[in-house]
């Protein structure tokens, strides 16, 4: 099967967009509802027919694609240091999670229950977000490696912010899973930046 750089770029943009939201939320306490709902939808869409369907279309990843373009052009730019750290952390945790079939089964079952909640409350309701955050706490937070989120102490201490961050990290790991499924590897970010960047530019013009 031919490697699809388009799908690899889309999935990676999904990880980046979640990581960007984590950074913004931790530092400002502010959350863009539309982007957050894209992240939650991607978590709950467990049987998509295409990569873009996971996120509800290319347009839903506009911010992630834009940031990914910047990172590929200048990955040493300190502006995106925290975002890049969260992206790499999500990819690392995903590789650990992929070896734990028991944990994957638990996450899948609990996300199905979250889907039922969404039908009653909507994607960004505190009950739904709290449920997804608990899934992250009960599973991925038990690994020795944890993603350390940097931000304003006052925001990070708020239950709402903490739950939204955990939900976004779970969504980032879901996108990292998709990225691996469509052929993504860490080597691409080191040795195939030009191919990735071309794919990102094409998607941004789509």
N, C-alpha and C positions, 0 to 999 in steps of 0.2 A: 504494500500500500504506500502510495506516495505521501511524503510528509507534507502536511498543509501548514505553511507558515502563517496563513491567515487565521486558522483556528488556534494555533499556538499563541499568536499575538493577542487574539481576543481573550483567551483564557487568562493570559498573563496580565492583561489590562484589568480583568476582573479582580485579580489579587491586588494590583496596584490601587484600584479605586477604593477597595475596602481599607487598605493600609492608610491611604490619604485621609479617609474619614476618621480612622482611629486617631491619627495625629491631630486633626482639627478639633475633634471632640475633646481630647485630653488637654489641649492647650487653650481652647476657647469655651468649652461647654456647649458649643453650637453644633447642630446636626442638620444636614440638608435632607429633608424628609424623602424626596423623590429618589435620591441616591441610596438612602438607607433601605427603602422599600425594594429597590433593585437587588440589593444584597440579600435581603430576607427571601425574596422570590427565588433567587438563584439557589438558596439552600433547600427550598421546598420542592423545586422542580427536579425530581429524581429520575424521571424518564424522558428527557428531552429528545427531540428528533434531530437537533443540530446544536452546534456550539452557541450560536447567537440566540437561539431560543431560550437557553438557560437564563440569559439576562434580559429577555424581552426585546431583543433587537440591538443593532449596533449603536444607535443613538443613545441608548441607556448607559453606554460606557464611554461617552464623550470625554468626561473628566479623566478617567483612567487612561484612555488612549493618549490624551494630551500630555499627561504626566509621564507616561511610559516613553513617549517620544523624547521628552526632555532628558530623561534618565539615560536613554540609549545614546543620545548625542553627547552627554557629559555626565557620566556616572559618578564622577568625583565632586559634583556640585554639592556643597554643604546644605543647600536649600532643601534637598530631599533626603538628607542623611537618615532621619528617623523613619520616613516612609520606606526607604530601601531596607532598613533594618527589620521593619515589620514584615516586608515582603519575603526576605530571606528566612526570617523566623517561621513564617507560615509554611514555606516550602520545606523547611527542615522538619517541622512538626508533622506535615503531611507524610513525609517519608517514614517517620516513626509509626504513624497511625496506620499506614498501608500494611504493616506487618501484624497488626492486631485485628484479626477478623472478628473476635468477640466484641471489641469496642465499636467497630464499624457497624455491627449488627444492632447494638444498643442505640447508637446515634441514629441509624436509619429508622428504627421503630419509634423513637421519641420524636423525630421530625415529622413522622406521619401524624402523630397526635397533635403536634403544633399546627399542622395543616388544618385540622378540624377547628382549632381555636381561631385561626385566621378567617375561616368562613363566618364566624360569629362576630369577631372584633375588628378585623382588618390587620394589615401587615405590620403597622408600627405601634399597635396598642401595647401598653405596658405589660399586660398579661402574657401576650405572645413573646415579647422581647425578654421578659423575665424567664419564661420557660426555656427559650433557646439559650439564654445565658447559663441556666442551670445545667443544660446538656454539656456545655463547654466546661463548666466547673467540675462536673462529675466524671468527665472523661479525659479531655486533653490537659486539664490542669493537674492531673495526677502524674504526668511524665516528669522526669527530673529536669528536663529543659523547659523553661517558661519564657514567653515573650515579655520582656520588661517594658512597660509603657511609660514614656516620659511625658510630663505635663504639669499643669497647675494642681497643686495639692488639693485646693478647695473643690475643684471639679472631680478629681479622681476619687474623692471621699463620698461623692453623691451616689446613692444606689442606682439612680436612673442612668447616670453616665457609665458606671461600672458595668451595668447590665448591657447597655448598648455597645460598649467596647467589646465585651465577650461575644456578643452576637455577631459583630463585625469580624472578629478574629475567626470565628467558626466559618463564616461565609468566605473569608480569605482562604482558609484551608480547603473549603469545598472547591473554590476556583483553582487552587493549586492541584487538587486531585484531577480536575478536568484538564488542566494544563499537561499533566503527566499522561493522561489517557490519550490525548491527541498528539503525543510525541515530544512534549517539551522536556528539556533537561537543563541542568545548571550550566552545562558547557556552552549552551547557546548564548547565554548572556556574556560569556567571555570571548568566544571565538566566532560567533555568527551574528554579531550585533547588526551588521549591515543588512543581512537578510531579514532579521526581525524588524529593523527600522523601516525597510521598504514595505513590509507587510502592514506596519502601523500607519505609515503615510497613506497607503492605498485605502485602508479602512477609514481614515479620517476624511478622505475625499469621497467616500461611498455615499 
